[in-house]
Amino acid sequence: MANKTIDKPKRSSVYSWWLYDFSTTAFFTSTIGVLFPLWIRDDMGGTDATVTYTWAVAMLINAILGPVFGALSDNAKKRMPLLTAFSLIGIGTSFLIGTFNSISTSLILYAIGLIALHTAVVIYNSLLPEVSNKNNRGFITGVGVGVGYVGSLVTILLAIFVVDDTWGLDMGYVFGFRMTGIIMLITALPLLLLLKEKSKFTENISLGTIVNSAFKDLITTAIEAGKIPGLLMFFTGRFWYYLAIQTASVIAILFATDTVGLTTTEAMLVLIVGISVAIPFAPLWGKLNDRIGPIKSMNVVLVGWVLNILATVAIPVLGLSPNIWWVIGITSGICTAGVWSTDRPLLTYITVENGGKSEGDIGKFFGLMSVTGRLSTVVGPFVWGLLVVTLGWGQTIGVVFLLLSTVIALFCIYGVSKELKQGQ
């Protein structure tokens, strides 16, 4: 008999789950993707490498601690207390960055925020079965992504008005960090207060036992994943496309201003246009997932990304007009919405609908998926900093590296389809 709570989740739970995506996307887009890199370059005298190396260190720490946090989440009767803790830590860092007028302190806060909110997102993803069923999972995810992009839009519009002196305000990047923190808190609270999560039956296990077994469980889950057709190939592909997208999100604003030649305001406006396009496309991608399946949808998305990055490389190599960046901004919005609307349903499709796993077991696979993401966000920004700053080869070579990463991901996702057919 179907579980009625899963089949018909409360509307308040669904709406608050969507709104939480607003909170985290606001942080990753505004604080991480726009304000912090510009603040480091313009006010603190840093470079691409200052940002990307700090990101890489934070993600390395996250990769080490992530399995422990994942094990704590899986062994807890409810995930919400952990989600609340990591959410509030991440929100707090946005309030505090720049407060102490010290670049080293702010880099530490930046790293803590990254670790906390990446962990929170893993727990948040594990709550997907609480607010959806297999018939609407793609749509629920897609709407969540769309709502998240509204968060990006709101916070970037805020950044333009309060940071740029064009409008006569020029209140500074630090004020932008704090306003983003306020918006994050307001939009995260509904989920933290309203979602009525079902209690899991768990044995009373000591914290030490949980920590000691975390990495053993990770290895066991990896071995188990190897027995599910297509899953390890998906994780490999996700490593490469997540590397490309996350690295691009960190350095796009700097590439647009340093290499393409746009002003900071122009670069933000392009980002706003891309996000505005992504908002309606996110649920459309979700509907496409439900209609043709997440594997075909992901293949379409990655082909779009390859073409998009090729166009990005062409601007400096062929001396094309900077106005092409506006087109790239639009197509980036469409393709990014496609990725985030597709990869969570794709994992569920592989493990639950084809792998025979229960929805109660999905948390550990989301945890393993997160590990691949953390590793990619160590490698990608580190290699970018190495190629662009340390070796001095420039940002164009860095983008070529992201192009190669996306091509590899495309071949891997194609391989997922082949493995699933062979496993039937």
C-alpha positions as CSV (number, residue, x, y, z in Angstrom):
1,M,0.0,0.0,0.0
2,A,1.3,3.5,-0.9
3,N,2.4,5.7,1.9
4,K,-0.2,8.5,2.0
5,T,2.1,10.9,3.6
6,I,4.6,10.6,0.7
7,D,1.9,10.5,-2.0
8,K,0.1,13.6,-0.7
9,P,2.6,15.8,1.2
10,K,1.2,18.8,2.9
11,R,1.2,22.0,0.8
12,S,3.0,23.9,3.5
13,S,5.8,21.4,3.4
14,V,6.1,21.6,-0.4
15,Y,6.0,25.4,-0.5
16,S,8.5,25.7,2.3
17,W,10.8,23.2,0.6
18,W,10.7,25.3,-2.6
19,L,11.3,28.5,-0.6
20,Y,14.4,27.0,1.0
21,D,16.0,26.8,-2.4
22,F,15.5,30.6,-2.6
23,S,17.7,30.9,0.6
24,T,20.6,28.8,-0.5
25,T,20.7,29.9,-4.1
26,A,20.7,33.5,-2.9
27,F,23.9,32.8,-0.9
28,F,25.7,30.9,-3.6
29,T,24.8,33.4,-6.3
30,S,25.0,36.7,-4.6
31,T,27.5,36.3,-1.7
32,I,29.7,33.5,-3.3
33,G,29.3,34.2,-7.0
34,V,29.1,38.0,-7.2
35,L,29.8,40.0,-4.1
36,F,32.7,38.1,-2.5
37,P,34.9,37.8,-5.6
38,L,34.4,41.5,-6.5
39,W,35.0,42.5,-2.9
40,I,38.3,40.5,-2.7
41,R,39.5,42.0,-6.0
42,D,38.3,45.6,-5.6
43,D,38.6,46.3,-1.9
44,M,41.0,43.7,-0.5
45,G,43.6,43.5,-3.4
46,G,43.1,39.7,-4.1
47,T,43.0,37.8,-7.3
48,D,41.2,34.8,-8.9
49,A,43.4,32.5,-6.9
50,T,42.6,34.1,-3.6
51,V,39.0,33.1,-4.1
52,T,39.4,29.8,-5.9
53,Y,42.2,28.4,-3.6
54,T,40.0,29.3,-0.5
55,W,37.1,27.6,-2.1
56,A,39.2,24.5,-2.8
57,V,40.4,24.3,0.8
58,A,36.9,24.6,2.1
59,M,35.6,21.9,-0.2
60,L,38.5,19.6,0.8
61,I,37.5,20.0,4.4
62,N,33.9,19.5,3.4
63,A,34.8,16.3,1.5
64,I,36.5,14.9,4.7
65,L,33.7,15.9,7.1
66,G,30.8,15.4,4.8
67,P,30.5,11.6,5.3
68,V,30.4,12.2,9.1
69,F,27.6,14.8,8.7
70,G,25.8,12.5,6.3
71,A,26.0,9.6,8.8
72,L,24.7,11.8,11.6
73,S,21.8,12.7,9.3
74,D,21.0,9.1,8.4
75,N,21.2,7.9,12.0
76,A,19.1,10.7,13.5
77,K,15.4,10.2,14.0
78,K,14.9,13.4,12.1
79,R,17.1,15.4,9.7
80,M,15.5,18.8,10.5
81,P,17.6,19.7,13.6
82,L,20.9,19.2,11.6
83,L,19.4,21.1,8.6
84,T,18.5,24.0,11.0
85,A,22.0,24.1,12.6
86,F,23.9,24.1,9.3
87,S,21.5,26.6,7.8
88,L,21.9,29.1,10.6
89,I,25.7,28.7,10.6
90,G,25.8,29.5,6.9
91,I,23.4,32.4,7.2
92,G,25.6,33.8,10.1
93,T,28.7,33.8,7.9
94,S,27.0,36.1,5.4
95,F,26.3,38.6,8.2
96,L,29.9,38.5,9.4
97,I,32.0,38.5,6.2
98,G,33.9,41.8,6.1
99,T,32.9,42.8,9.6
100,F,36.4,42.5,11.1
101,N,38.2,44.3,8.1
102,S,40.6,41.4,7.9
103,I,41.0,39.4,4.6
104,S,42.1,36.3,6.5
105,T,39.2,36.3,8.9
106,S,36.8,36.9,6.0
107,L,38.3,34.0,4.0
108,I,37.8,31.8,7.0
109,L,34.1,32.9,7.3
110,Y,33.7,32.4,3.6
111,A,35.0,28.8,3.9
112,I,32.8,28.1,7.0
113,G,29.7,29.3,5.1
114,L,30.6,27.1,2.1
115,I,31.0,24.0,4.3
116,A,27.8,24.7,6.3
117,L,25.5,25.4,3.4
118,H,26.9,22.6,1.2
119,T,26.1,20.2,4.0
120,A,22.7,21.8,4.5
121,V,21.9,21.2,0.8
122,V,22.7,17.5,1.1
123,I,20.3,17.2,4.0
124,Y,17.7,19.3,2.1
125,N,18.0,17.0,-1.0
126,S,17.4,14.0,1.2
127,L,14.0,15.5,2.2
128,L,12.8,15.3,-1.4
129,P,10.8,12.1,-0.9
130,E,9.0,13.9,2.0
131,V,7.5,16.5,-0.4
132,S,7.1,14.5,-3.6
133,N,6.3,11.2,-5.3
134,K,7.7,9.4,-8.3
135,N,5.1,11.0,-10.6
136,N,5.8,14.6,-9.7
137,R,9.4,14.5,-8.4
138,G,10.8,16.2,-11.5
139,F,8.2,19.0,-11.4
140,I,8.7,19.5,-7.6
141,T,12.4,19.8,-8.1
142,G,12.1,22.0,-11.1
143,V,9.8,24.5,-9.3
144,G,12.3,24.5,-6.4
145,V,15.1,25.4,-8.8
146,G,12.9,28.2,-10.3
147,V,12.2,29.6,-6.9
148,G,15.9,29.4,-6.1
149,Y,16.6,31.5,-9.1
150,V,14.1,34.1,-7.9
151,G,16.4,34.3,-4.8
152,S,19.3,34.9,-7.1
153,L,17.5,37.6,-9.0
154,V,16.4,39.4,-5.9
155,T,19.8,39.4,-4.3
156,I,21.7,40.5,-7.4
157,L,19.3,43.3,-8.0
158,L,20.0,44.3,-4.4
159,A,23.7,44.1,-5.1
160,I,23.4,46.5,-8.1
161,F,21.5,49.1,-6.1
162,V,23.5,49.0,-2.9
163,V,27.0,48.3,-4.2
164,D,27.4,50.2,-7.5
165,D,27.6,54.0,-7.3
166,T,25.5,54.4,-10.5
167,W,22.4,54.7,-8.4
168,G,23.9,57.1,-5.9
169,L,23.8,54.6,-3.0
170,D,27.2,52.8,-3.0
171,M,26.7,51.3,0.4
172,G,29.5,48.7,-0.2
173,Y,29.9,45.0,-0.5
174,V,29.8,44.3,3.2
175,F,26.3,45.8,3.4
176,G,25.4,43.5,0.5
177,F,26.6,40.5,2.4
178,R,24.4,41.4,5.4
179,M,21.3,42.1,3.3
180,T,21.8,38.7,1.7
181,G,22.0,37.1,5.1
182,I,18.7,38.8,6.1
183,I,17.0,37.5,3.0
184,M,18.4,34.0,3.5
185,L,17.1,33.9,7.1
186,I,13.6,35.0,6.1
187,T,13.3,32.4,3.3
188,A,14.8,29.5,5.2
189,L,12.7,29.8,8.3
190,P,9.4,28.4,6.8
191,L,11.0,25.0,6.0
192,L,12.8,24.9,9.3
193,L,9.6,25.6,11.2
194,L,6.9,24.0,9.0
195,L,8.1,20.8,7.5
196,K,6.7,17.9,9.6
197,E,9.2,15.2,8.9
198,K,8.3,11.6,9.6
199,S,10.5,10.1,12.4
200,K,12.8,7.3,11.3
201,F,13.3,4.2,13.5
202,T,16.9,4.3,14.6
203,E,18.9,2.6,17.3
204,N,20.6,4.6,20.0
205,I,24.1,4.8,18.8
206,S,26.9,6.9,20.4
207,L,28.4,9.8,18.5
208,G,31.8,8.2,18.5
209,T,30.4,5.1,16.9
210,I,28.6,7.1,14.2
211,V,31.8,9.1,13.5
212,N,34.0,6.0,13.4
213,S,31.6,4.2,11.1
214,A,31.1,7.1,8.7
215,F,33.9,6.4,6.4
216,K,33.3,2.7,6.5
217,D,29.7,3.3,5.6
218,L,30.9,5.6,2.7
219,I,33.0,2.7,1.4
220,T,30.2,0.3,1.8
221,T,27.8,2.7,0.0
222,A,30.3,3.1,-2.8
223,I,30.5,-0.7,-3.2
224,E,26.8,-0.9,-3.1
225,A,26.6,1.8,-5.7
226,G,28.9,-0.2,-7.9
227,K,26.2,-2.9,-8.1
228,I,23.5,-0.5,-9.3
229,P,23.6,-0.2,-13.1
230,G,24.6,3.3,-14.2
231,L,25.1,4.8,-10.7
232,L,28.9,5.0,-10.6
233,M,28.9,6.3,-14.2
234,F,26.4,9.0,-13.2
235,F,28.6,10.0,-10.2
236,T,31.6,10.2,-12.6
237,G,29.7,12.4,-15.0
238,R,28.4,14.5,-12.2
239,F,31.9,15.1,-10.9
240,W,32.8,16.6,-14.3
241,Y,29.8,18.7,-15.0
242,Y,29.5,19.9,-11.4
243,L,33.2,20.9,-11.6
244,A,32.6,23.0,-14.7
245,I,29.4,24.7,-13.4
246,Q,30.5,25.4,-9.9
247,T,33.9,26.7,-11.0
248,A,32.2,28.9,-13.6
249,S,29.8,30.2,-10.9
250,V,32.8,31.3,-8.8
251,I,34.7,33.1,-11.5
252,A,32.1,34.2,-14.1
253,I,31.8,37.7,-12.7
254,L,35.6,38.1,-12.9
255,F,35.8,36.6,-16.4
256,A,33.1,39.0,-17.6
257,T,34.9,42.1,-16.3
258,D,38.5,41.1,-16.8
259,T,38.5,39.2,-20.1
260,V,35.2,40.0,-21.9
261,G,35.5,43.7,-20.9
262,L,32.2,44.4,-19.3
263,T,31.7,46.8,-16.4
264,T,30.7,45.4,-13.1
265,T,27.1,46.7,-13.5
266,E,26.9,45.3,-17.0
267,A,28.1,41.9,-15.8
268,M,25.5,41.8,-13.1
269,L,22.8,42.8,-15.5
270,V,23.7,39.9,-17.8
271,L,23.5,37.7,-14.8
272,I,20.0,39.0,-14.0
273,V,18.9,38.4,-17.6
274,G,20.2,34.8,-17.4
275,I,18.5,34.2,-14.0
276,S,15.2,35.7,-15.3
277,V,15.3,33.2,-18.2
278,A,16.1,30.3,-15.8
279,I,13.1,30.9,-13.6
280,P,10.4,29.8,-16.1
281,F,12.7,27.2,-17.6
282,A,13.4,25.3,-14.3
283,P,9.8,23.9,-14.1
284,L,9.8,23.3,-17.8
285,W,12.9,21.2,-17.4
286,G,11.1,19.4,-14.6
287,K,8.2,18.7,-16.9
288,L,10.6,17.5,-19.6
289,N,12.2,15.1,-17.0
290,D,8.8,13.7,-16.2
291,R,7.9,13.3,-19.9
292,I,11.1,11.9,-21.5
293,G,13.1,10.9,-18.4
294,P,16.0,12.5,-16.6
295,I,18.8,10.8,-18.6
296,K,17.6,12.2,-22.0
297,S,17.0,15.6,-20.3
298,M,20.6,15.6,-18.9
299,N,22.1,14.8,-22.3
300,V,20.2,17.7,-23.8
301,V,21.4,20.0,-21.0
302,L,25.1,19.0,-21.4
303,V,25.1,19.5,-25.1
304,G,23.8,23.0,-24.5
305,W,26.6,23.6,-22.0
306,V,29.2,22.4,-24.4
307,L,28.0,24.9,-27.1
308,N,27.7,27.6,-24.5
309,I,31.3,27.2,-23.3
310,L,32.6,27.1,-26.9
311,A,31.0,30.5,-27.5
312,T,32.6,31.8,-24.3
313,V,36.1,30.7,-25.5
314,A,35.4,32.3,-28.9
315,I,34.9,35.8,-27.5
316,P,38.6,36.4,-26.6
317,V,40.1,33.9,-29.1
318,L,38.3,35.3,-32.2
319,G,38.0,38.9,-30.8
320,L,34.2,38.8,-30.9
321,S,32.0,41.5,-29.5
322,P,31.5,41.6,-25.8
323,N,27.7,41.8,-26.5
324,I,27.8,38.1,-27.2
325,W,28.1,37.7,-23.4
326,W,24.4,38.7,-23.2
327,V,23.5,35.6,-25.3
328,I,25.8,33.4,-23.3
329,G,24.1,34.7,-20.1
330,I,20.7,33.7,-21.4
331,T,21.8,30.2,-22.5
332,S,23.7,29.7,-19.3
333,G,20.5,30.4,-17.4
334,I,18.6,27.9,-19.4
335,C,21.3,25.2,-19.1
336,T,22.0,25.7,-15.4
337,A,18.3,25.4,-14.6
338,G,18.3,22.2,-16.6
339,V,21.1,20.7,-14.6
340,W,19.7,21.5,-11.2
341,S,16.2,20.4,-12.3
342,T,17.6,17.1,-13.5
343,D,20.4,15.6,-11.4
344,R,18.4,15.0,-8.2
345,P,15.5,13.2,-10.1
346,L,18.2,11.3,-12.1
347,L,19.8,9.9,-8.9
348,T,16.3,8.9,-7.7
349,Y,15.5,7.3,-11.1
350,I,18.7,5.3,-11.0
351,T,18.6,4.1,-7.4
352,V,14.9,3.8,-6.6
353,E,13.0,3.2,-9.9
354,N,15.7,1.1,-11.5
355,G,18.0,0.0,-8.7
356,G,15.3,-1.4,-6.4
357,K,16.3,0.8,-3.5
358,S,13.7,2.2,-1.1
359,E,13.2,5.9,-0.6
360,G,14.4,5.5,3.0
361,D,17.8,4.5,1.7
362,I,18.2,7.4,-0.7
363,G,20.0,9.6,1.8
364,K,23.2,7.7,1.7
365,F,23.2,7.9,-2.1
366,F,22.6,11.6,-2.0
367,G,25.5,11.7,0.5
368,L,27.8,9.8,-2.0
369,M,26.6,12.1,-4.8
370,S,27.6,15.1,-2.6
371,V,31.1,13.6,-2.1
372,T,31.6,13.6,-5.8
373,G,30.4,17.2,-5.9
374,R,32.8,18.2,-3.0
375,L,35.7,16.5,-4.8
376,S,34.9,18.3,-8.0
377,T,34.7,21.7,-6.2
378,V,38.2,21.0,-4.8
379,V,39.7,20.1,-8.1
380,G,37.9,22.7,-10.3
381,P,38.7,26.0,-8.5
382,F,42.2,24.7,-7.6
383,V,43.0,23.9,-11.3
384,W,41.5,27.3,-12.3
385,G,43.8,29.2,-9.9
386,L,46.8,27.1,-10.9
387,L,46.2,27.6,-14.7
388,V,45.1,31.3,-14.6
389,V,47.2,32.8,-11.8
390,T,50.0,30.5,-10.6
391,L,51.1,29.4,-14.1
392,G,49.9,32.7,-15.6
393,W,48.2,31.1,-18.6
394,G,45.1,33.4,-18.4
395,Q,41.4,33.0,-18.0
396,T,40.8,31.7,-21.5
397,I,42.8,28.6,-20.9
398,G,40.8,28.1,-17.7
399,V,37.6,28.1,-19.7
400,V,39.0,25.6,-22.1
401,F,39.6,23.3,-19.1
402,L,35.9,23.7,-18.2
403,L,34.9,22.9,-21.7
404,L,36.9,19.6,-21.6
405,S,35.3,18.7,-18.3
406,T,31.8,19.2,-19.7
407,V,32.6,17.0,-22.8
408,I,33.7,14.2,-20.5
409,A,30.5,14.6,-18.4
410,L,28.4,14.3,-21.6
411,F,30.1,11.0,-22.5
412,C,29.6,9.7,-19.0
413,I,25.8,10.4,-18.9
414,Y,25.5,8.7,-22.3
415,G,27.2,5.7,-20.6
416,V,24.5,5.7,-17.9
417,S,21.8,5.0,-20.5
418,K,23.8,2.1,-21.9
419,E,24.4,0.6,-18.5
420,L,20.8,0.8,-17.6
421,K,19.8,-0.9,-20.8
422,Q,22.3,-3.7,-20.2
423,G,21.1,-4.1,-16.6
424,Q,17.5,-4.7,-17.7
